Structures are given as structure tokens and as C-alpha cells.
Amino acid sequence: MNDVSFELSTVHKSIDETREKAEELRDKEKRSTNIIIYRVNESEATRKEYRHDEDIHFCSQLLNILGIDSSENAIKRSFRLGERKPNYCRPILLELDSRTTKNYVMESLSKLADAEEKFKVIVTYDMTKKEREKCKELVAKAKQDEENDESGDFIYRVRGRPEDLRIVRFKKRHQ
């Protein structure tokens, strides 16, 4: 009887793990065309529709700078994440028309270095909860590595796609 009980609990555990993996894959697929844009000033407009229109206009301009014709319906939808608060810029979740468009955006971000000040934003992948946890762990490790670097000549940053995050060491620029 104990053997059957043990085998049954093993099967349940296996089913639960499989269910979690399937849910993670569904979540990842759902986010596959999304990016998140930080540091975009919020509109002062009182009506939600006007604020949304301004966000869409900004995102279209941003895509144009990156070389994507936003008139081709590259943006499927967008919305601000979180609750509206004074003196706080909520991030924008931008759903694009395809993975190709998203990948092109992510590969073209270096073009923002020469853009106007209002386009000095941070663009990231829309990560799943597990990916965000892994990223936080790596960021903490990178900070620790930087503190432990005896020479002080290097900085450590987390880079890569969500499924391939890694810590990269850069030589500090001395000014």
C-alpha cells in the first residue's frame, strides 16, 4: 500500500510540474510580441482617451525613429501598467503586430542614443514571472560581482533575451 501511495504522489508531482511548464509556455507565447517602455512622461490630459492617444502617438514616433513604419499597423494595442499616481511615469506595455517587429525594435535600440531627450527611454522584453525572478537574481549577483571587483575597472550588467540572460563584464570608461 505504501508503494502505491508513493507512486501516486510521484505521478501527481509530475503532473503538477508539467502543468506549470505548460502554463509558463502559454504565458511566454502570449507575451511574445510585447515590449515594455519605461520613462515615458504621462500626459496631463484629464480624459483617459486623450492620454491613450498621446501614448500611441509617442510610440509611433519611437517606432519611426527605430526604422519601423508605424502607419503599417505595427502597434496592435498599448496601455499603461499600474495605477496612476502623481509624479510617477507608469510603464507602457506595447503589443506589436509580430515577433519580427518586436525583434527588429529590440535590435534597433542603439538608434535612440542620438534621438531627442524625450526618446531616451528604456525598452525591455515583457518577461514572465519566472523570467523576472531570474533577472532579479542575476542583477543582484552582478551588483555583488561589481562590489567584489578589486580592481574597480569593470562594471557588471545583465544582458540577453529573457531565455538567455547572462552577466556581462564591461570595462569602465574613465572620464
TAKALIN-V209886 format. One record per residue. N is the residue number from 0. OMEGA is omega in whole degrees, 0 to 359 (999 if undefined). Layout:
N:OMEGA / N:OMEGA
This chain:
0:179 / 1:179 / 2:179 / 3:180 / 4:179 / 5:180 / 6:179 / 7:179 / 8:177 / 9:178 / 10:178 / 11:179 / 12:179 / 13:178 / 14:179 / 15:179 / 16:178 / 17:178 / 18:179 / 19:179 / 20:180 / 21:178 / 22:178 / 23:179 / 24:177 / 25:180 / 26:179 / 27:179 / 28:180 / 29:182 / 30:190 / 31:179 / 32:184 / 33:167 / 34:177 / 35:182 / 36:180 / 37:176 / 38:174 / 39:181 / 40:179 / 41:178 / 42:176 / 43:182 / 44:182 / 45:182 / 46:181 / 47:182 / 48:180 / 49:178 / 50:180 / 51:178 / 52:178 / 53:177 / 54:178 / 55:179 / 56:179 / 57:182 / 58:177 / 59:177 / 60:179 / 61:179 / 62:178 / 63:177 / 64:181 / 65:176 / 66:179 / 67:180 / 68:184 / 69:177 / 70:180 / 71:180 / 72:178 / 73:181 / 74:176 / 75:177 / 76:177 / 77:173 / 78:178 / 79:179 / 80:176 / 81:184 / 82:179 / 83:180 / 84:177 / 85:177 / 86:179 / 87:178 / 88:178 / 89:176 / 90:177 / 91:171 / 92:183 / 93:177 / 94:182 / 95:186 / 96:182 / 97:175 / 98:180 / 99:178 / 100:180 / 101:180 / 102:178 / 103:177 / 104:184 / 105:180 / 106:185 / 107:186 / 108:179 / 109:179 / 110:181 / 111:181 / 112:181 / 113:184 / 114:176 / 115:182 / 116:182 / 117:178 / 118:175 / 119:184 / 120:175 / 121:180 / 122:181 / 123:173 / 124:172 / 125:186 / 126:175 / 127:181 / 128:179 / 129:179 / 130:178 / 131:178 / 132:179 / 133:179 / 134:179 / 135:178 / 136:180 / 137:178 / 138:178 / 139:179 / 140:179 / 141:178 / 142:179 / 143:178 / 144:180 / 145:177 / 146:182 / 147:180 / 148:185 / 149:183 / 150:183 / 151:182 / 152:186 / 153:169 / 154:183 / 155:181 / 156:177 / 157:182 / 158:174 / 159:177 / 160:183 / 161:181 / 162:184 / 163:180 / 164:179 / 165:177 / 166:181 / 167:180 / 168:179 / 169:174 / 170:180 / 171:173 / 172:178 / 173:185 / 174:999
